[in-house]
Amino acid sequence: MSTTRSERPQLVAASLVDAHIHPDKTSWGGPWMSRRPARSLSDLIANDLATQLAFTRSVEERAHALLSAALRSGTLAMRAHVDVSSELGTANVEGVRAAAERLAPELTVQIVAFPQFGLLTNPGTVEAMAASLDCGADLVGGIDPLGLERDVAGHLDAVFGLAERAGRDLDIHLHDGGEPGLAQIREIAARTEAAGMQGRVTVSHAFALADASAPSLHDTLDRVAKARLWITTCALGADPVPDLALLAEHGVQLAVGSDGVRDSWSPFGTGSMVDRAHLLAYRSGAITDAELEHCYDLASTAGGRMLGIPELADWPGPSSDTRLEFEAESVAQLVVDRPEPSRVIRAGREVHHLIP
């Protein structure tokens, strides 16, 4: 990253990557949506299904509005978790894929088939998940094998089986905390190594890794690093945020995402990964320039490595034909002040004028 001399300082920086977002759930671009109260994960999931069934705008329309905003904000790639279930079938995957194709190749979208409403506990969802891999989904997803499904072995058998049969990568939501959550992470690491899927499995949220008091935390982090699992965090609200320095010390691969944006779960979110880097920095107590820059790296090149996109992972510097330009003096100031990029360039093409 560097500055060029002009009336206002111009910072050239790496492009942003959203490692975890749910564009099929968003109300972006529509009227204000009031949220129902929720006291548990089950309440949130029930509210989510009711909200999705009540939307009058299509998945493609809502997702396209959010993806366009993200692209204008400098996000050039994202991993989108999209609901697949017996109730919804593969319609959400098809809608998000259609929205993504309208913004390609400037925006790269990986879609995870996500069993939000249960896999084993929701008959017909395993079959819908398999079908989704033929109509737009790139990865297999999972969710809380213990906390939601109450069957760790069965759930992991199903999602690893789907991934291995289809030759796809895997990304598992894990909200369970404490030692039960850490035990599941260790089991995922063990299965990843047994399947030869090192570097191809992600644990999203992984709240248990933020529990500094857990006796098995350091051992779990070592196993995560050995299996080359990716971890994603979103630094949302009261959700636990891992110790960034501790994860780096253990060699754990970490990236950051938006999670839900203006959906039934939360009224917050902008689709801007500059905003998300700011929030992560705030939640993690970043003070020094190096700490602030690290948060930007997690929202940019780290996500590029996780998604396997060399032009975003191995950013060569300001001379690159894929870059963002900001009115800022430094990356540290950028993370604090959160300006919109003045230019978004991918493969030599300025993309602002391409976005409706």
Protein Blocks (a to p, Z undefined) as FASTA:
>chain_A
ZZdddfbdcddddddddfbdcfklpcghiacddddddfbfklmmmmmmmmmmmpmbdfkl
mmmmmmmmmmmnopabdcddddddfklmmmlmmmmmmmmmmmpckbccddddddfnopkl
mghklmmmmmmmmnopabdcdehfllmnopaklmmmmmmmmmmmnopacddddfbgcjll
mmmmmmmmmmmmmnopghiaccehjlmlmmmklmklmmmmmmmmmnopacddehiajbcc
ddfklmmmnopacdddekjghiakbcgdjhiaklmmmmmmmmnopabfmlmmmmmmmmmm
mmmmmnopaklmmcgbjklcbdcddddfbfklmmmnopacfbdceehiafklmpZZ
